Amino acid sequence: MSGNNQQNGHASARALADADASQTGKRRTPWGLAVVAVLFVVMPFLTWYGTSFWRTLTGAQVEEYLADTQNQRHVQHALEEIDRRIIKGDDATRRWYPRIIQLSTDQATDLRLAAAWVMGDDNRAQEFHDALLRLLEDQEPAVRRMAALSLSRFNDPRCNAELAAMLRDYAVGVGVAGKILTMLPAGSIVSRQAMIARVRTDAGEVREVRSPLAGRVKTVSVMENSNVNASDELLVLAPDGENVLQSLRALYLVGSDAELAEVERYARGVAGVPDAVQKQATLTAEAIKRRASKNP
């Protein structure tokens, strides 16, 4: 924080104290008010500074954060810093590549997701290419999709099936047997990991079902107070507009005739999807057709 902001905070506190003293006829010490004023300004900044991924890290901090397995945000912050350096063309980042690949196999979904994202920004690294192909088989759809987006940077069409899946509805299973207590209604907008239902198991335990993807609840497959099996379908998610846009941008690079019909559906316009998606779909369809004409 700049010295001017701190001085302004102190000045404001002194002004408040002086005004209060003039009303009561007795001058009070400004110290307490000054401290409160500064805390209101400084503490939010310190909170942001300690948690924001935009804060630049030194090489030593990157090393420290990458090794901090007890704090996922530290690891994610380190990956953000590495990604910034990769984009700038800093070849020194290669010393961290083995750790990034190791994180792509971590049990924490968010770390695999972040690793997949970073690996897409160096499409010269064969070790990243190989790791991303493995992530196409990940159990979590969000990780598979991030891997597919990154693989498009390698011009690898093996990601196309997953990219096409991003354009379609996604059925979410219950995952646990029991009785549905509550669930989101159709039309609800959800983010990844948002709670979409609560289930009481046969053992009496209340379990939360969370969405594996962002999207809109298109249809609900079961009713509240109904009994369900773990394999039952809970609801169907319509794809999130931002994810559709990212998929279309990737298919612009690697899409083929197999994905053309799905792309053209968005080019014609899909209800509830931003105009930017329709424009990108038109561009992507044209790019696919150009490739097809060159390779009949």
Buried (B, 14 or more C-beta within 10 A) or exposed (E): EEEEEBEEBBEBBBEBBBEBBEEEEEEEEBEEBBEEBBEEBBEEEEEEEEEEBEEEBEEEBBBEBBEBEEEBEBBBBBBBBBBBBBEEEEEEBEEBBEBBBEBBEBEEBBBBBBBBBBBBBBBEBEBBBEBBBEBBEBEBBBBBBBBBBBBBBBEBBEBBEBBBBBBBEBEBBBBBBBBBBEBBEEEBEBEBBBEBBBBBEEEEEEBEBBBBBBBBBBEBBBEEEEEBEEEBBBBBBBBBBEBBBBBBBBBBBBBBEEBBEBBBBBBEEBEEBEEEBBBBBBBBBEBBBEBEEEEE
